[in-house]
Amino acid sequence: MLIQNSNSFLYDQRGKIITRWGKDQTGLISYVINTQGFRGKHDYAGVPDFAFFGSSTIFGIGINEEDTLVSHFSNAHNYGLAGEYLNNCSVKNLKNFLNSPLYNPSVKIIFFWIDRPEQEDLNELLSEVQELRTDILHISQGIKYKGMLNLMPHVDLDVSGTQPGIKTHRIWAAAIKQLIEYAR
């Protein structure tokens, strides 16, 4: 069985094209939501080489799909969330992925965490995820957490002016590729 997005807000948009989502209310970007409730023109049916989970940066708020950080990786799945969500939805999506036919141990998993310390305990969630698989690359973008890499600041912004832009996605993708290569 293919995995379905545990985030009901995105899952309810499956099979649609949305022009306003999350912090991007400009109407300038078309967000294609596949029938599983994730951003993408196609459903995820095969085992990927890379699987990205987490924040609106992974989803690609404010930039076209072909410019997202995930688009810089071949055979990659974008399980990013945007709009109304917490990290626990991303953790649930990860668990569903790990228990699906889309997963095998060779898949490289990258998890972008969102800072919501007033709503959930990231250290507790990180510990839960590390018990699932120890070689996941964990990335935070704001507060620095033990066990997570904190990427450099944004060098540009998306069309809404609220999220990382195309250049930032490109730089972060290159940095992640280097980290993955270094970890081999």
JOCORJO-V548160 format. One line per field, one symbol per residue. phi: phi as a letter, one per 20 degrees, with the letter a starting at -180 (. if undefined). Layout:
phi->???
This chain:
phi->.ffdffefffgfegmddddcblfedfmedddedffendfrfcfeddfeeccdcpffffgngncfgfdfgffedflddddfdbneacgfffffffffffddffdbfffedcceedebffdbefffffffffffaedfedcddcfedfncedffffdbcffemdcgegffgfffffffffffffff
